[in-house]
Amino acid sequence: MLKIRLSRSGRKHVPFFHIVLTEHKQSAKHGYIKVLGFYNPITKELKFDEKDAAPYLANGAQYSDTLVKVLGRAKK
């Protein structure tokens, strides 16, 4: 099953997250299939095009719980 989730990067105390498509058993950091966007929690900047994720969601991919919370906060 495919998951769309966050992959942490950046340095210590300065987090930065890539939004990646990955197999649910693979590591999000090294085993991803495609990068769909990014999220910077310090500046609250989010770049995620739902049109890129739509074909994968139609074929059964799911968002991770954490990503659902981040996307929900961004839409407010």
C-alpha positions as CSV (number, residue, x, y, z in Angstrom):
1,M,0.0,0.0,0.0
2,L,1.3,3.5,-0.9
3,K,1.4,6.3,1.7
4,I,1.9,10.0,1.3
5,R,3.8,11.2,4.3
6,L,6.5,13.5,5.6
7,S,10.2,12.9,5.4
8,R,12.3,15.0,7.7
9,S,15.4,16.8,6.6
10,G,17.2,19.9,7.6
11,R,19.7,20.2,10.4
12,K,19.4,20.0,14.2
13,H,16.7,22.3,15.6
14,V,15.8,23.5,12.1
15,P,13.3,21.0,10.7
16,F,12.2,20.8,7.1
17,F,9.9,18.2,5.6
18,H,9.5,16.8,2.1
19,I,6.1,15.4,1.3
20,V,6.8,12.0,-0.3
21,L,5.0,9.1,-1.8
22,T,6.4,5.8,-0.5
23,E,5.5,2.2,0.2
24,H,4.2,1.9,3.7
25,K,6.9,-0.5,4.8
26,Q,9.8,1.5,3.3
27,S,11.7,4.3,5.0
28,A,10.3,7.7,4.1
29,K,13.8,9.1,4.0
30,H,15.4,6.6,1.5
31,G,12.6,4.5,0.0
32,Y,10.4,7.1,-1.6
33,I,9.0,7.0,-5.1
34,K,8.2,10.6,-5.7
35,V,8.5,14.0,-4.0
36,L,5.1,15.8,-4.0
37,G,5.9,19.0,-2.1
38,F,7.5,20.4,1.1
39,Y,6.5,21.8,4.5
40,N,8.6,24.2,6.6
41,P,7.2,24.3,10.1
42,I,9.2,27.4,11.1
43,T,7.8,29.7,8.5
44,K,4.6,27.6,8.1
45,E,5.3,27.5,4.3
46,L,3.5,24.6,2.6
47,K,3.8,23.7,-1.1
48,F,1.7,20.7,-2.0
49,D,-0.2,20.2,-5.2
50,E,-3.1,17.9,-4.7
51,K,-3.4,17.4,-8.5
52,D,-0.1,15.5,-8.4
53,A,-1.3,13.3,-5.6
54,A,-4.8,12.6,-7.1
55,P,-3.8,9.7,-9.4
56,Y,-2.1,7.9,-6.5
57,L,-5.0,8.6,-4.2
58,A,-7.4,7.2,-6.8
59,N,-5.4,4.0,-6.9
60,G,-5.5,3.5,-3.1
61,A,-2.7,5.6,-1.6
62,Q,-3.5,7.2,1.7
63,Y,-2.2,10.2,3.6
64,S,-0.4,9.7,6.9
65,D,-2.1,10.9,10.1
66,T,0.5,13.6,10.6
67,L,0.2,14.9,7.1
68,V,-3.6,15.1,7.4
69,K,-3.1,17.4,10.5
70,V,-0.6,19.6,8.7
71,L,-2.9,20.0,5.6
72,G,-5.9,20.7,7.9
73,R,-4.0,23.5,9.7
74,A,-2.9,25.0,6.4
75,K,-6.4,25.2,5.0
76,K,-7.6,27.3,7.9
